[in-house]
Amino acid sequence: MHRHAARTIYDFADITTPHDNLIARADAMAPRAAAALPKDSVTDFGLLLANNTPSSPFSHGLDGVQQKDNWLFINILLAAFFGLLAVTLIYRWTHMFNSHLRHLLTMGAGRLEDQRYWMFNHGPFWPKVKRNLLYAPLGKVRHNKEIQLSKAISIGTLPSRFHTLILGLYLAVNIGYCLALTWHRSNAYSVIAQLRGRTGSLAAFNIIPTVLFALRNNPLIPITRVSYDTFNLLHRWCARVVIFEAVLHTICWAVNAIQSGGWHQVHVSLETSTSYRWGMIGTAAFCAILIASFSPVRHAFYETFLNFHRLLVLLALIGVYVHLDKAKLPHLPYIQLAFAFWAAEWAWRTMRILYHNVSRQHGITRVTVEALPAEACRVTFDLSRPWRWQPGCHVHAYLPAFALWSSHPFSIAWAENRPRAAPLIIEMEKMASINPTLGDDRPSMMTRDSTYTRKSIGAHTIATIAEATHRPENANIALTRDAAVTSVSLVMRARTGMTRKLYDKAAASPSGTITTWGAIEGPYGGHDSMASYGTVLLFAGGVGITHCVGYVHHLLLQYQAGTSSTHKIVLCWSVPNTEALEWVRRYMDEILKMEGRREVLRIRLFVTKPRHRGEVISNTGSVQMFPGRCNPKTIVEKEMQERIGAMGVTVCGPGAFADSVRAAVRDVVTEGCVDFVEEAFTY
């Protein structure tokens, strides 16, 4: 009955009236006015209470919308996205080609002479771009250090100068397009209708990059080698633009509807139109997303936020889909494409997770959790199927027994091939026949006065045993053919939520170890192996050491194989106390016994809160320990003077520490060839 009444009133509106003449005059005066689409192309606008007010013709449909201009602005915005993608690809591919060429011309033990050319910048342009744009924070130093309103309230981090430029242009373009209206129309309500159409069109289009940039398996990440952290920053700002435009779109509709028939018209329209009703649901869901994603709320309840966020996004997209579909609006393909991206990514993720973590032979991935000193735990995933490893990558860990619906990102501390369930005693017997001297003479990073000593059965020998008994002769995981691994170890420091539950459960166990089930997803990141640099500086703060250990092991293996250009590795690790050294002692023991590491590797440990000075003592000449904080500026300046070839610097740690490394690199980037890579999880 309502739909019939709506059509009846709308049909009466087709009769020529003074309002129609007014519309015709307004459109004739508009310099960019487009031919209006047929009124029958838009449906499901509900019951109209009045059709004799100046705002009535503009309270529904496409009258006054100027759809041709909307398409023009959307196409320009699309071209801008593709233009930015093209520039990024050109820069990345040029950088990759340069690195590959440097790698080919300088790798091997006897190529130190060839490193000289690559030590220096060959032109002032790119060093200045790096210093003042690509590596520059928005202000002087602060970038990843969180802005704290109090100890409990954080409002997030600042984007870099380059990201600010991109985001500023994006915001300016969207605002400019919203304001590019035919303001001189004699009927102000037609201008409001034009703004309604403009904001609705832009919001529908901007949903596509918003969804695409949020995807963990965003296809643009491996193509551009831009980190997910950067895409997540772009996702958040695209989402804010979508919400702003959706709210403004709804307000414009409501203003004309109220002028046409009062608030009762709004109520009746929402009651009698499925399109309007679901459009309002979508707008309300978008507003809820904005409130829930406020940084203090997001960081305080991240696991809850993530699941709630996904449900709200799904509700919002469904609302927009029904709104466009029922009204037969021309922007429906945008939402269909966004749903296609989201569904394809979830299907791909599910298939990958199931393939690597579930098999008939081994069942579900087994997870061993070992409590470590300084409130951390080692979490080892024995995978059901081989998994591809690469240095510098991270994974998302699923532990349903401790966090049912959530996954968390962690850098990989160690990856190797070993049997899924081989008894340790059998492995030791095998190892004894292979290398009877294994055991007591292995170097260690532990200090003489450390409270924590090695356990009798060699948690430190497991990796070596598995490597010697199960890897093919002369195999090298630095090479592509041996990159598949079956065991992946993470180090999780107890914070709140899942990591706290995990540590408390393992620490309460009599053996300090528990076994559960779970899955890993990845790998993600690790776009540069750093093997093309003659000098590699690795800075780690706290548990960020897990990001660096893989690089050290990989580069030493490459050095042994003669396939790396790296002749100098400097690892700087800042920890609060010596107990934290236990987090990676097992892995560092393996590294310290590798052939050639004395010629290549230098380790500098900075203990910020030592119990006494005698505790900070180095075991070997290549491992130096210092009390106090790490000063990246001093280290970078020193290594810059003593560098071999090009220098690559990477950092993983707290925001303030990472910012200090970034500042140190910017100070020297014009003095020689230096590249900076930051591993951050700011989402």
KETI-940536 format. One record per atom (N, C-alpha, C): residue in one letter; y, x, z. Coordinates in steps of 0.05 Angstrom, whole numbers, plus 5000, padded with zeros to 4 digits. Layout:
BEGIN
AYXZ ...
END
This chain:
BEGIN
M497650165000 M500050005000 M502550175000 H502550385017 H504850565018 H505250714992 R503050814980 R503350954955 R504450774933 H503450514933 H504450324913 H507450274917 A508250244942 A511050204948 A512750434939 A511650674944 A513150914936 A513550934906 R511450874891 R511750874862 R513650664852 T513550434866 T515350214857 T518250294860 I518850404884 I521650484888 I522450714870 Y520650894865 Y521151114847 Y521651024819 D520050814810 D520450714783 D523150584780 F524150444801 F526850334800 F528850554797 A528250794808 A530151014806 A530451114778 D528451054761 D528551144733 D530650994717 I531550754727 I533650604714 I536250754717 T537850754696 T540350904697 T542150804719 T543150984735 T544950914757 T547251114757 P549351064773 P551551254775 P550551524786 H548451514803 H547351764813 H546151934791 D544851804772 D543651954750 D545852084733 N548051934729 N550352054715 N551452294730 L551452274757 L552452494773 L550652734770 I548052684770 I546152904767 I546553044740 A546852864719 A547152974692 A549653144690 R551853054702 R554253214702 R553953474716 A552553464740 A552153704756 A550453914740 D548353814727 D546653994712 D548154104688 A549853944676 A551354034653 A553354254661 M554354244685 M556354434695 M554954694703 A552354694708 A550954934718 A550455124695 P551355374697 P551055564675 P548155644670 R546455624691 R543755714687 R541855474690 A542855234687 A541254994692 A538954984672 A536554904682 A534154884665 A533554594660 A532154544638 A531254274633 A529354184655 A529953964667 A528353864690 A525553794681 L523653854698 L520953784692 L520653474694 P518753354680 P518353064683 P517852994711 K518952754720 K518652674747 K515752624754 D514152544734 D511352484739 D509752734745 S510952974741 S509453224746 S509153274776 V510853154792 V510753184821 V509952914834 T507952914850 T506952674861 T506752694892 D505852474904 D505252464933 D507752534950 F509952394944 F512352444960 F512752224981 G510852044984 G510951845005 G512851614999 L513251455020 L514951215018 L517851285021 L519551195002 L522351235003 L523750985014 L525351015035 L526650785047 L529250705033 A530450895019 A532950835006 A533251004981 N534550884960 N534951044936 N537751014926 N539550944944 N542350894936 N544351064950 T543351304959 T545151494972 T545351744954 P547551894957 P547752134940 P545552334943 S544252334966 S542152534971 S539352434963 S539052184958 S536352074952 S534952204929 P536252244906 P534752364883 P533952644889 F535252774908 F534653064914 F532953104938 S531852884950 S530252904974 S527252934967 H526552934942 H523752964934 H523653054905 G521353144896 G521053224868 G522453474861 L522953514835 L524253754825 L527053714815 D528353484821 D531053444813 D532853654826 G534453784810 G536253984821 G535054254827 V532454284823 V531054534832 V531554774814 Q531954734788 Q532254954769 Q529855144770 Q527555034762 Q525055184763 Q525155424745 K526655404723 K526755634704 K527855884718 D529955854734 D531056074749 D529056184769 N527655994782 N525656084801 N523556264789 W522556184765 W520656354751 W521856634745 L524356624736 L525656884729 L525757074753 F526656974776 F526857144800 F524157234809 I522157064807 I519457144815 I518457364797 N518957344771 N518057544752 N519457814757 I521957794764 I523458044771 I522258174796 L521658004816 L520458114840 L517758234835 L516158104818 L513558204810 L513858474796 A515758484778 A516258734763 A517058964782 A518558894803 A519359094823 A516959194838 F515159014845 F512659104859 F511059294841 F510759224816 F509259394798 F510759664793 G513459644792 G514959894789 G514660084812 L514659974837 L514260134861 L511460254861 L509460094852 L506760184850 L506560414830 A507860384807 A507760594787 A508960854797 V511260834811 V512561074822 V510761214842 T509561044860 T507761154880 T505361294867 L504261174846 L501961294833 L502761554819 I505061564807 I505861804794 I506262034814 Y507461964837 Y507862164858 Y505162254869 R503362064875 R500762134887 R499062294867 W498962214842 W497362354823 W498462624817 T501062654817 T502262924813 T501463104837 H501662994861 H500963144885 H497963214885 M496263034877 M493363084876 M492763294855 F494063274831 F493563474810 F494463754820 N496763764833 N497664024843 N495764134864 S494863964882 S492964054902 S490364154890 H489363994871 H486764064858 H487064334843 L489264364829 L489764614814 L489964854834 R491364814856 R491565024876 R488865094887 H487264884892 H484564924903 H482865094884 L482865024858 L481265164839 L482065454836 L484665504837 L485665774832 L485665954856 T485265844880 T485366014905 T482866004922 M480865844915 M478565824933 M476766074931 G475466134953 G473766364954 G474866574972 A473166764980 A473866955001 A475767174990 G475567244965 G477167474956 G479667394940 R480867164947 R483067064932 R485667064947 L486067234967 L488467234982 L490867304965 E490567474945 E492767544928 E493767294913 D491867124906 D492666884890 D494166674907 Q494066714933 Q495366514951 Q498466544951 R499466784943 R502266834946 R504066644930 Y503166574906 Y504866394890 Y505266124903 W503166034917 W503265764929 W504565764956 M505465994966 M506866004992 M509665874991 F510865884967 F513665824965 F514165574949 N516465454954 N517465224938 N518565334912 H518065194891 H519065274865 H521165074855 G523265064870 G525364884865 G526264744890 P528864674893 P529964564918 P529564254920 F528864124898 F528963834898 F526863704917 W524263764913 W522263634929 W522363704959 P522963954966 P523264014995 P525463845008 K527663804993 K529863635005 K528963345007 V527463254987 V526462974988 V524562945011 K522863135016 K521063125039 K522563115065 R524463295067 R525963325093 R527663085099 N529062985079 N531062775083 N530162495078 L527762465066 L526862195059 L523962145067 L522062285055 L519262225058 L518262285087 Y519062505099 Y518162575126 Y520162505147 A522462395139 A524662355158 A524262095174 P524662105200 P524861855216 P527361705209 L527661465220 L530061305214 L532461445226 G532261555250 G534461695262 G534061995262 K534062115286 K533762395288 K530862485291 V529462365311 V526762455318 V524862215320 R525662005334 R523861785341 R522761645316 H520161625315 H518761465294 H516461315306 N514361455316 N512061315327 N512061295357 K514061405370 K514361355399 K515261075403 E513760925419 E514360645423 E517060605438 I518460395431 I520960325445 I520160155468 Q520660245492 Q519760115517 Q522159975530 L521859705534 L523859565550 L523359615579 S520759645586 S519959715613 S517159845610 K515959925632 K513360045631 K511259865620 A511659605623 A509659405614 A510359285587 I512859315578 I513759165554 I514559365533 S513259365510 S513859525487 S514559345463 I516659425448 I517459265425 I516759405399 G514959595400 G513959725376 G515359985369 T515060065344 T516060325334 T518060275312 L519460495305 L521460485283 L520160575257 P520760445234 P519660545209 P521060805201 S519860955183 S521061195173 S523461135155 R524861335147 R527261295131 R526461185103 F524261285092 F523261185066 F522360895068 H520860835089 H519960565092 H522260375097 T524260465112 T526660295116 T528060235090 L528260435073 L529560395047 L528060185031 I525360195030 I523760005015 I524059725027 L523859715053 L524059455066 L526859335064 G528859505065 G531559405062 G532059295035 L531059425014 L531359314987 L529859054983 Y527459044995 Y525858794993 Y527258565007 L528358605031 L529758395044 L532258315029 A533758515019 A536258455005 A535658294980 V533558364965 V532858224941 V532257934947 N530557884967 N529857614974 N532257444984 I533957565000 I536357425009 I538157374985 G538457564967 G540157534944 G539157304926 Y536557294922 Y535457084905 Y535856804918 C535656794945 C536056544958 C538956444956 L540856644953 L543656574952 L544656534923 A542956604904 A543756584876 A543456294866 L545256124877 L545155844871 L547655754855 T547555514844 T549855404830 T551655264850 W553255424863 W554855324886 W556955124878 H557955134853 H560154964845 H559354684837 R556854604841 R556054334835 R557654134851 S558253904839 S559853704853 S558353564874 N555653544871 N553953414892 N552653634908 A553453664933 A552453874951 A549453844955 Y548453594954 Y545553554960 Y543853674937 S544953694913 S543453814892 S543254114896 V545354234909 V545154524916 V543054564938 I542854384957 I540754404977 I538054384965 A537754204945 A535154174931 A534554434916 Q536554554905 Q536154804890 Q535155024910 L536455034934 L535555224954 L532755164963 R532154904966 R529354834974 R527354934953 G527954894928 G526054994908 G525955294907 R528155434911 R528255724910 R526655844933 T527155754957 T525655864980 T522755794979 G522055554970 G519255484967 G517855654947 S519055704924 S517855874903 S517456164914 L519556274926 L519356544936 L517256574958 A517256374976 A515256384998 A512456374987 A511956204968 A509256194956 A508456454943 F510356574929 F509756834916 F509257054936 N510957064957 N510857284976 N508357274993 I506957044993 I504457025008 I502357224995 I502557274969 I500657444956 I500757734968 P503057874968 P503058144980 P502658135010 T503457915023 T502957895052 T499957905058 V498357755043 V495457755048 V494258015038 L495058115015 L493858355003 L494358595021 F496758635031 F497458865048 F495958855075 A495158615084 A493758595110 A490858665108 L489658675084 L486858715081 L486058995088 R483959025104 R482959285111 R481859435087 N480659285068 N479659415044 N481559355020 N484059375025 N486059345004 N485559534982 P485059444957 P484459634935 P486659834929 L489159774938 L491359954933 L491160204951 I489760194973 I489560424991 I488160664978 P485760634967 P484560864954 P485960944928 I487260764915 I488660824890 I491160984895 T492760904915 T495261034920 T495061244942 R492861244957 R492461414981 R494661385001 V495661145003 V497561065024 V495960955047 S496561025072 S495060945095 S495160645100 Y493060545113 Y493160265121 Y495360215141 D496060405157 D498260375176 D500860305161 T501360435138 T503760375122 T503560095110 F501260025099 F500959755087 F501159545109 N500259605133 N500559405154 N503459365162 L505059575161 L507959545165 L509159365144 L508459415119 L509459245097 L508458955100 H505958925109 H504958655113 H506558495134 R507358635155 R508858495176 R511558395166 W512858565150 W515558485141 W515358285118 C513358305101 C512958095081 C512357825095 A510857825116 A510257585131 A512757465143 R514557635153 R517057525164 R518757395143 V518757515119 V520257395097 V519057125089 V516457115088 V515056855081 V515756645102 I515656715127 I516256515148 I519156425147 F520956615143 F523856545140 F524256355117 E523056415094 E523456245071 E522055975074 A519755975087 A518355715091 A519955535110 V521055645131 V522655485149 V525155385136 L526455555120 L528855475106 L528155255085 H525855285072 H524955085053 H524554805067 T523354815090 T522954565105 T525554445115 I527454605124 I530054505133 I531554375110 C531454495086 C532854385063 C531754105056 W529054085057 W527853825052 W528753615073 A528653705098 A529353525120 A532253435119 V534053615111 V536953545110 V537353315089 N536253345066 N536653135045 N535252885053 A532852905065 A531352665073 A532952515095 I534152665114 I535652535135 I538152395124 Q539452535105 Q541752415093 Q541052165076 S538652165067 S537751935050 S536951695067 G535551735089 G534551505105 G534451555134 G535751765144 G535751825173 G533151955181 W532852005207 W530452125218 W528051955213 H528451695210 H526251515204 H525051585177 Q526651675158 Q525551755132 Q523751995135 V524552185152 V522852425156 V520152335168 H520252155187 H517852055200 H516051905180 V517251735164 V515751585145 V514551765123 S516051965114 S515152145093 S512652305103 L512852395128 L510552545139 L508152365143 E508652115148 E506451925153 E505151845127 T506651805106 T505651695081 T505051895059 S505752155063 S505252365043 S503452575055 T501152605043 T499352825051 T500553095045 S501953115023 S503253375016 S505353455037 Y507053275044 Y509153335064 Y507853395091 R505853245098 R504653275125 R503353555127 W501853635107 W500553895108 W502654125104 G504754065089 G506854265087 G508154325114 M508554105130 M509654135157 M507754285175 I505154225172 I503154365188 I503254665181 G503454735155 G503655015148 G506055145159 T508355015159 T510755135170 T510555175200 A509354975214 A508955005243 A507055235249 A504955275233 A503155495237 A504555765232 F506255775212 F507756025207 F509556085231 C510855885242 C512555935265 C510956035289 A508555925293 A506856015315 A505956295311 I505456375285 I504656655279 I506956845286 L509456765280 L511756935286 L512056975316 I511756765331 I511956785361 I509756955372 A507256905363 A504957055374 A504857345366 S506157415344 S506157695335 S508457855346 F510057745363 F512157895377 F510858135391 S511958375386 S510658625394 S509558625423 P511158555443 P510058565471 P507558385474 V507558155461 V505257975463 V502958085448 R503458195424 R501358305408 R499958535421 H501458715433 H500258955445 H498958895472 A500058695487 A498958635513 A496258485511 F495958325490 F493458165487 F492458205459 Y491958445451 Y491358505422 Y488858365412 E486758375427 E484258245418 E484557945415 T485857825435 T486357535433 T488257475410 F490357635408 F492257595386 F490857605359 L489157805355 L487957845328 L486357595320 N484657495338 N483057265330 N484757005327 F486656975345 F488556745343 F490156765318 H490957005311 H492557055287 H491056975262 R488557045260 R486956975237 R486656665234 L486256535256 L485956245255 L488556115246 L490756205256 L493356095249 L493956155219 V493356395210 V493756455182 V492156275164 L489656225172 L487956045156 L489055765155 L489955675178 L491155405180 L493655395163 A495355595164 A497855605148 A497255595118 L495355755110 L494755775081 L493555515071 I491855395088 I490755125080 I492954925078 G494854925097 G497054745096 G498754775071 V499255025063 V500855075039 V499254995014 Y496655045014 Y494954974992 Y494954674987 V494454515008 V494454225006 V497154124997 H499254235009 H501954155002 H502554184972 L501654414961 L502154454932 L500254294915 D497754274924 D495754144907 D496353844905 K496853714928 K497353424927 K499853344912 A501853524913 A504353464899 A504253564870 K502153694863 K501853804836 K504153994829 L504954164849 L507054354845 L505954594830 P507654734814 P506654944796 P505955204810 H506355224836 H505855484850 H503055504862 L501355304857 L498655304868 L497055554862 P497255674837 P495655914831 P496356144850 Y498756164861 Y499456374880 Y497656364905 I497356124916 I495656094940 I492756134933 Q491956044910 Q489156084901 Q488556384899 L490456534888 L490056824886 L489956954914 A491656864933 A491556974960 A488856914973 F487856674970 F485256604981 F483056774968 A483256824942 A481256984928 A481257264939 F483557384943 F483657654955 F482357654982 W483057464999 W482057455026 W478957415026 A478057225011 A475157165010 A473557394999 A474557524978 A473157754966 A473057984986 E475158035001 E475158255020 E473258205043 W473157955053 W471357895074 W468457905065 A467857825040 A465157845029 A464358135027 W466158305017 W465658595014 W465158725041 R466858655060 R466458775087 R463858695099 T463158435097 T460658345108 T458258485095 M458258515069 M456058645055 M455858935064 R458059075066 R457959355075 R456959385103 I457859215121 I456959225149 I453959175151 L453058975137 L450158905138 L448559125125 Y449459235103 Y447859445089 Y447459685106 H449559785119 H449360035134 H448259995163 N448359755173 N447659715201 N445159545206 V444059435185 V441659265188 V439659345166 S437159395174 S435059445155 S432359355166 R430459305149 R427759215157 R426359435173 Q426759685165 Q425259905178 Q426359965206 H429059975209 H430260055234 H431559835249 G431759595238 G433159385252 G436159415252 I437359355275 I440359365277 I441059645289 T443459735281 T444459995290 T444360015321 R443160225330 R442960275359 R445360445368 V446560375391 V448860505401 V448360625429 T448860885432 T448561015458 T451261085469 V451860995493 V454361035506 V454061225530 E455461445530 E455261645551 E457961675565 A457961635591 A460461675606 A461261965607 L463862025603 L464862295603 L467062315625 P467762565632 P469862595652 P472562495641 A474462465658 A477162375651 A477162095638 E475361925648 E475261645639 E475061615609 A473061725597 A472461695569 A469461665566 C468661585542 C465761565537 C465261645508 R462861765504 R461961845478 R460161615468 V460861505445 V459361275434 V458161365407 T455461375406 T454061475383 T452561245370 F453061215344 F451761005328 F449561135311 D447061055316 D444861135300 D444360925278 L445360985255 L445560785234 L442760715222 S442560475212 S440060385200 S439760505172 R441960565158 R441960685132 R443960905131 P443561105113 P445561325111 P448361215104 W450261365114 W453061275112 W454761515103 R456661465086 R458261685074 R460461775093 W460462035098 W462362145117 W464362325102 Q466862325111 Q468862505100 Q470762585122 P471762835122 P473562925144 P476162765145 G477062715170 G479562575174 G479362275172 C476962165168 C476761875165 C476361745193 H476661485193 H476161335217 H474461085211 V473460955231 V471760725228 V472760505246 H471760265240 H472160045259 H469459985273 A469559995299 A467059965314 A466759685325 Y464359575321 Y463659315332 Y461659345354 L462259245378 L460459245401 L460458965413 P458958785401 P459058495410 P458458455439 A456958625452 A456258585480 A458758625497 F460858765487 F463258825502 F465758695490 A465658635464 A467958505451 A466758345428 L466258085433 L464657925415 L465757915387 W468257855384 W469357805358 W471158035347 S471558245362 S473558435355 S472258695345 S473758835328 S473159115321 S475559285326 H475059545332 H477259725339 H477059975323 P479360085314 P479360335298 P479060585316 F477360775308 F476961025322 F476461245301 S477661475306 S477061715290 S474261805296 I472961925276 I470262025279 I470362295292 A469062335314 A468962595327 A466762775314 W464562655307 W462362815296 W460562645279 A459562755257 A457662605240 A455462795231 E452962705232 E450762885225 E448362725216 N446362865206 N443762745199 N441862815222 R440662605232 R438562655253 R436762405254 P434262445264 P432462215264 P433461995283 R432761745276 R433661525292 R432561515320 A430061595324 A428861575350 A426761795354 A427662045352 A425762265357 A425962355385 P423762385400 P423762475428 P424962755430 L426662785449 L428063045453 L426163275458 I424063225473 I422263435480 I420863545455 I420163365437 I418863455412 I420763625396 E423263535395 E425263685380 E425663965392 M425663985418 M426064245431 M423664435425 E421264315424 E418964485417 E419164585389 K420064405371 K420364495343 K422464715341 M424664675356 M426864865355 M426065135366 A424365125387 A423465375399 A421965545379 S420465425362 S419065575342 S420865675320 I423065545316 I424965625295 I426865835305 N427865795329 N429865975339 N429465995370 P427866185379 P427266205407 P429566295424 T431666395411 T433966505427 T436066295432 L435666045422 L437665835425 L437965765454 G440465725462 G440865615489 G442965755505 D442365955521 D444166045542 D446466215531 D446266325507 D448366505498 D450466375481 R450466115481 R452365975464 R455165975476 P457266015460 P459966015471 P460765735479 S462765725496 S463565455506 S466565455509 M467765215507 M470565185513 M471165135542 M469065085558 M469465015586 M470565245602 T472265195621 T473465395638 T471565475660 R471965705672 R470165805692 R470065625717 D472365505724 D472565355748 D472065055744 S471264975720 S470964695715 S468964555733 T469664315742 T467864165759 T465364075743 Y465664035717 Y463563935701 Y462164155686 T459564185689 T457964385676 T455964265658 R454564425642 R452664315624 R450264205638 K449063995626 K446663875637 K444264035627 S442164025642 S439864195638 S438564165611 I438363925600 I437063885575 I439063905553 G440763995550 G442364045527 G443363805513 A445063655525 A446563465507 A447863635486 H448463895493 H449764065474 H447864175453 T445264135456 T443364245437 T442364035417 I442963775422 I441863565405 I442763605377 A445363645372 A446363665345 A445163905331 T444964135345 T443764365332 T440864325325 I439364205344 I436564155339 I436163975315 A437663755314 A437363575291 A438063715265 E440263875267 E441164015242 E438964205232 A437764355250 A435864555242 A433164435233 T432364215245 T429764105239 T429663885217 H431963775212 H431963545193 H433763575169 R435463775168 R437063815145 R435664005126 P435863955100 P434564125080 P435564415083 E433964605075 E434764875076 E437264925059 N439165075070 N441665135057 N443364895052 A442764665065 A444364425061 A447064465075 N449064335065 N451764365075 N453264105073 I453963985095 I455163715094 I458063735084 A459063985079 A461664005067 A461563935037 L459163945026 L458863894998 L458163594994 T458963494971 T458763204966 T455863114968 R453963264958 R451163174958 R450063134986 D451263255006 D450163225033 D452063065051 A453862905039 A455862765055 A454762525070 A452362425062 A451162195076 A450062275103 V450762125123 V449862185151 V448561945163 T446961985184 T445661765197 T446561725226 S448161915236 S449061895264 S452061945264 V453561765276 V456461785278 V457361755307 S458861955317 S459661955345 S462761915347 L463561745366 L466361695371 L466861765401 V469361825407 V470161865435 V472261655441 M471661485461 M473461265468 M474561315496 R477161335498 R478361355524 R478761085536 A478161045561 A478360785574 A481260705577 R481960475565 R484660365568 R484360095581 T484459885565 T483959615575 T482059485556 G481159245562 G479459095544 G476759225540 M475859255515 M473259355508 M472659635518 T474559815515 T474060095523 T473760115553 R475159965568 R474959965597 R472259855606 K471359635594 K468759525600 K466559715593 L466859845571 L464760035562 L464460265581 Y466760385589 Y466660615607 Y465560535634 D466560315645 D465660225672 D462660185672 K461560055651 K458660005650 K457060265648 A457960455632 A456560705629 A456760875654 A459160875667 A459561035691 A457960925714 A457460665715 A455960545736 A452960585733 S452060665709 S449260715705 S448360965719 P445960975731 P444961215745 P444961465728 S444361435703 S444161665685 S446861715671 G448761545674 G451261565660 G451161495631 T448961375623 T448561305595 T447361025593 I448360865574 I447160605569 I446660585539 T444960395532 T444260345504 T444860055497 T446060005475 T446659735466 T446359725436 W447359525423 W447259495394 W450059445383 G450459505358 G453059455347 G453159535318 A455459595307 A455759655279 A458359815275 I458459965254 I460960085246 I461660005217 E464260005212 E465159935185 E467060155175 G466660235151 G468260445140 G466760605120 P467560855114 P469860995126 P472560905114 Y474660945130 Y477360895121 Y478961145125 G480961195107 G482661425109 G481161675100 G482161905109 G480862155101 G481362215072 H483762165062 H484362195034 H484562485025 D485162675043 D485462955036 D483763125054 S482063285043 S480263455059 S481663695070 M484163755061 M485763985069 M484664245059 A482664245042 A481364495033 A482964645013 S485164535003 S486764674983 S488964834995 Y489364825022 Y491464965035 Y490465235046 G491965445043 G491165705054 G491265705084 T493265555095 T493565535124 T493565245132 V492065175152 V491864895162 V492564895191 L494564735199 L495264695227 L494464425235 L492864405256 L491864155266 L492864115295 F494463905298 F495563835325 F494163585335 A493263595360 A491863375372 A493063325400 G493463075407 G494363005434 G492262825446 G491062915469 G489062745482 G486662695465 V485862445463 V483462375448 V483862395418 G486262465409 G486762515381 G485262755371 I484062915388 I482463145380 I480163055362 T479262805364 T477062715347 T477762725318 H480262675312 H481162685284 H481062975273 C481463165290 C481663445281 C479063595280 V477163525298 V474563665299 V473163655272 G473163415260 G471763395234 G472963575213 Y475663605213 Y476963785194 Y476064075199 V476064155224 V475364425231 V472464485221 H470564315228 H467864355220 H467564365189 H468864175176 H468764155147 H469864405134 L472264495143 L473564725130 L471964985135 L470665005158 L469065245163 L466565245145 L465365015142 L463064995124 L463865055095 Q466164955087 Q467165015060 Q467765315058 Y468865435078 Y469465725078 Y466865885075 Q464765805090 Q462165945087 Q461065915059 A461465685047 A460365635020 A462165744998 G464465855005 G466265964985 G467665754968 T467865504978 T469065284963 T471665194975 S472865344992 S475365275005 S477465485001 S479965394999 S482265584998 S483265665025 T482265535046 T483265575073 T482265835085 H484166005093 H483466255106 H484566275135 K485966055143 K487066055170 K487165775180 I485865725202 I485865465215 I486965495244 V488965355251 V490065365278 V489865085290 L488365055311 L487964805325 L489464805351 C491364625354 C492964605379 C492264345392 W491264355416 W490364115430 W491764095457 S493163875461 S494563835487 S492963625503 V492063705527 V490463525544 V491663515572 P491263305587 P492463295614 P491063475634 N488463515631 N486963685650 N484563805637 T483263995649 T480964135637 T478563955636 E478463745652 E476163565650 E475963435623 A478263395610 A478363265583 A477063435562 L476663695568 L475363875548 L472463795544 E471363655563 E468563565560 E468263355538 W470363225530 W470163025509 W468963135483 V469663375476 V468663485450 V467263755454 R466563825480 R465264085484 R462764125468 R461163915466 R458663935450 R459264015421 Y461363895410 Y461963955382 Y463364225379 M465064295398 M466464545396 M464564775400 D462464735416 D460464945419 D459064995392 E458564795377 E457364825351 E459264975332 I461864915334 I463765045316 I464165335324 L464165395350 L464765665359 L462465855353 K460065755347 K457865925339 K457465955309 M459265825294 M459065835264 M459866115254 E458466195233 E459066445220 E461866445207 G463366645212 G466066675200 G468266535215 R467566405237 R469766255250 R471766445264 R470866685272 R472766865285 R474966965266 E474266985241 E476167075221 E478166855213 V477366605217 V478966385206 V480266215228 L478766155249 L479665945268 L481066065293 R483265945300 R484666005325 R485065735340 I484365735365 I484665495381 I486565545404 R488465365407 R490465385429 R490365125445 L489565145470 L489364915488 L491664915507 F492964685509 F495164655528 F494464455549 V494264545574 V493464365596 V495964295611 T496864045608 T499463965619 T499463935649 K497063875661 K496963835690 K494663985702 P494664255701 P492464415712 P492464395743 R490164405754 R489964405784 R490964665796 H490464885782 H491565145791 H491465335767 R493065545767 R493265715744 R490665855738 G489065915757 G486466045752 G484565875736 E485065625735 E483365445720 E483665475690 V486065555682 V486665575653 V486065865644 I483465915638 I482566175629 I480966145603 S481566315584 S480166295559 S477466445560 N475466335547 N472766465547 N472566665524 T473966635503 T473866815480 T476666885471 G476867095455 G479467185446 G480766985427 S479166835412 S480366645392 S480966385405 V480366345430 V480966095444 V482966155466 Q485366075464 Q487466125483 Q488165875498 M488565895524 M489265665540 M491965725554 F493665515555 F496265545567 F496865305585 P498065365608 P498965135625 P501565025614 G501864765616 G504364645607 G504064495581 R506264405571 R506264245546 R506364415521 C505264305500 C505364435474 C508064405462 N509064625450 N511664615437 N511164655407 P510964435392 P510264455363 P512264625347 K514864605355 K516864755340 K516365055340 T515665165364 T515165445366 T512665525350 I510565365352 I508065425337 I508465415307 V509865205298 V510165175269 V511965395258 E514065475272 E515765695263 E514265955262 K512566005282 K510966255282 K508966255260 E507466045256 E505466035235 E506766035207 M509165935205 M510565935180 M511066225171 Q511766395190 Q512266675183 Q509666825177 E507366735188 E504866875184 E502966715166 R503866525151 R502166355136 R500766505113 I498566385105 I497166475081 I497266245061 G498566285039 G498766075018 G500365835028 A499765605016 A500965355024 A499965275051 M501665115066 M500865045093 M500764735095 G498564635106 G498264355111 G498264305141 V499764105150 V499964035178 V499163745182 T497463705201 T496663425208 T496763395238 V497263145247 V497463085275 V496262815281 C494962795304 C493962545314 C494262555344 G495862375355 G496262375384 G498362165391 P499362175416 P501361985425 P503861995407 G505361775406 G507661765388 G509761975392 A510362045417 A512462245422 A511462515413 F508962575417 F507862835409 F507862855378 A507062635365 A507062635335 A509862665324 D511862545338 D514562565329 D515662855331 S514762995352 S515663275355 S514463455334 V511963395326 V510763555304 V512163495278 R512763245273 R514263165249 R516963315248 A518363325270 A520963455270 A520663755265 A518563875276 A518064165272 A517564225242 V515964055229 V515364085201 V517864055184 R519563855190 R521963815175 R523864055176 D523764195199 D525564425202 D524764655183 V522264675175 V521364905159 V520564825131 V520764565124 V519664485098 V521164605074 T523664685078 T525164815056 T524665115054 E523265225074 E522765515074 E520265595059 G518465405054 G515965465040 G514465205034 C512265235021 C510664995014 C509164885038 V510064655048 V508864535072 V508564235066 D506164135073 D505663845071 D504963745099 F505763495104 F505363375131 F503763115128 V501663085144 V500062835144 V499862745173 E500462495177 E500262385204 E498162165206 E496462175226 E494461965230 E495461805254 A496061555248 A497161375269 A495961105267 F495660975290 F494660695291 F496760535306 T498960465292 T501160335305 T500960025303 Y498659925294 Y498459635291 Y496959525315 
END
